[in-house]
């Protein structure tokens, strides 16, 4: 997963054919639980680009996008949000895989 480093990069990457943004933070226990599965999740969707967004570094973007629970996921295609998995609930590997399968159909 590539770390998002700027708003300019965000505006560029969401223009792709399938961009997954994972909103996270170092202090988030649910994010730590899912971390070991991220490489396998990414490998299951080679047609998508994956970016990690540190909530603390991009708090204004998170507020703009209504990201209040982490980890949360947004999928963009050609600059449009096509699917979101945003909640404060713990997410399992299976939950995320199902979410991405649904997003890939859009």
JODA-V31958 format. One record per residue. N is the residue number from 1. RES is the residue in three letters. OMEGA is omega in whole degrees, -180 to 180 (NA if undefined). D_CENTER is the distance of its C-alpha to the mean C-alpha in Angstrom with 2 decimals. Layout:
# JODA-V31958
n:N res:RES omega:OMEGA d_center:D_CENTER
n:N res:RES omega:OMEGA d_center:D_CENTER
This chain:
# JODA-V31958
n:1 res:UNK omega:-178 d_center:9.62
n:2 res:UNK omega:177 d_center:10.72
n:3 res:UNK omega:174 d_center:10.81
n:4 res:UNK omega:-175 d_center:10.62
n:5 res:UNK omega:-178 d_center:14.24
n:6 res:UNK omega:175 d_center:15.30
n:7 res:UNK omega:177 d_center:15.01
n:8 res:UNK omega:178 d_center:16.94
n:9 res:UNK omega:177 d_center:14.43
n:10 res:UNK omega:-178 d_center:11.70
n:11 res:UNK omega:179 d_center:14.44
n:12 res:UNK omega:-173 d_center:15.23
n:13 res:UNK omega:-179 d_center:12.07
n:14 res:UNK omega:178 d_center:11.22
n:15 res:UNK omega:-177 d_center:14.72
n:16 res:UNK omega:-178 d_center:14.05
n:17 res:UNK omega:179 d_center:14.71
n:18 res:UNK omega:-178 d_center:11.26
n:19 res:UNK omega:178 d_center:8.23
n:20 res:UNK omega:174 d_center:4.69
n:21 res:UNK omega:175 d_center:2.67
n:22 res:UNK omega:178 d_center:2.17
n:23 res:UNK omega:-171 d_center:5.34
n:24 res:UNK omega:173 d_center:8.28
n:25 res:UNK omega:-178 d_center:12.00
n:26 res:UNK omega:-177 d_center:14.84
n:27 res:UNK omega:-173 d_center:16.86
n:28 res:UNK omega:-179 d_center:14.53
n:29 res:UNK omega:179 d_center:16.35
n:30 res:UNK omega:177 d_center:13.86
n:31 res:UNK omega:179 d_center:11.31
n:32 res:UNK omega:-180 d_center:14.40
n:33 res:UNK omega:-176 d_center:15.20
n:34 res:UNK omega:-176 d_center:12.16
n:35 res:UNK omega:-179 d_center:12.30
n:36 res:UNK omega:-177 d_center:15.24
n:37 res:UNK omega:-172 d_center:13.62
n:38 res:UNK omega:180 d_center:10.68
n:39 res:UNK omega:179 d_center:13.25
n:40 res:UNK omega:178 d_center:14.63
n:41 res:UNK omega:178 d_center:11.51
n:42 res:UNK omega:-178 d_center:10.94
n:43 res:UNK omega:180 d_center:14.69
n:44 res:UNK omega:-177 d_center:14.76
n:45 res:UNK omega:-177 d_center:13.04
n:46 res:UNK omega:179 d_center:14.79
n:47 res:UNK omega:-179 d_center:14.78
n:48 res:UNK omega:175 d_center:11.10
n:49 res:UNK omega:-175 d_center:9.87
n:50 res:UNK omega:179 d_center:6.97
n:51 res:UNK omega:177 d_center:6.40
n:52 res:UNK omega:-179 d_center:6.31
n:53 res:UNK omega:178 d_center:7.28
n:54 res:UNK omega:-177 d_center:10.28
n:55 res:UNK omega:-177 d_center:11.03
n:56 res:UNK omega:179 d_center:14.68
n:57 res:UNK omega:-177 d_center:14.84
n:58 res:UNK omega:-175 d_center:13.18
n:59 res:UNK omega:-180 d_center:14.66
n:60 res:UNK omega:176 d_center:16.14
n:61 res:UNK omega:179 d_center:13.06
n:62 res:UNK omega:178 d_center:11.50
n:63 res:UNK omega:179 d_center:14.90
n:64 res:UNK omega:-177 d_center:15.09
n:65 res:UNK omega:-179 d_center:11.95
n:66 res:UNK omega:175 d_center:13.18
n:67 res:UNK omega:-178 d_center:10.53
n:68 res:UNK omega:175 d_center:13.14
n:69 res:UNK omega:178 d_center:11.97
n:70 res:UNK omega:-1 d_center:9.67
n:71 res:UNK omega:175 d_center:7.80
n:72 res:UNK omega:-175 d_center:5.93
n:73 res:UNK omega:172 d_center:3.42
n:74 res:UNK omega:176 d_center:4.95
n:75 res:UNK omega:179 d_center:6.88
n:76 res:UNK omega:170 d_center:9.66
n:77 res:UNK omega:178 d_center:13.00
n:78 res:UNK omega:176 d_center:15.80
n:79 res:UNK omega:-179 d_center:14.58
n:80 res:UNK omega:174 d_center:14.15
n:81 res:UNK omega:-178 d_center:11.41
n:82 res:UNK omega:-179 d_center:12.28
n:83 res:UNK omega:178 d_center:10.33
n:84 res:UNK omega:176 d_center:8.53
n:85 res:UNK omega:-174 d_center:8.40
n:86 res:UNK omega:175 d_center:9.34
n:87 res:UNK omega:178 d_center:12.16
n:88 res:UNK omega:-178 d_center:13.87
n:89 res:UNK omega:174 d_center:14.76
n:90 res:UNK omega:-179 d_center:14.21
n:91 res:UNK omega:178 d_center:12.15
n:92 res:UNK omega:175 d_center:13.92
n:93 res:UNK omega:-180 d_center:13.20
n:94 res:UNK omega:178 d_center:15.06
n:95 res:UNK omega:-178 d_center:13.13
n:96 res:UNK omega:177 d_center:9.81
n:97 res:UNK omega:178 d_center:12.10
n:98 res:UNK omega:178 d_center:13.78
n:99 res:UNK omega:-178 d_center:10.86
n:100 res:UNK omega:175 d_center:10.00
n:101 res:UNK omega:178 d_center:13.80
n:102 res:UNK omega:-180 d_center:14.17
n:103 res:UNK omega:-178 d_center:11.69
n:104 res:UNK omega:180 d_center:13.58
n:105 res:UNK omega:-174 d_center:16.76
n:106 res:UNK omega:NA d_center:16.09
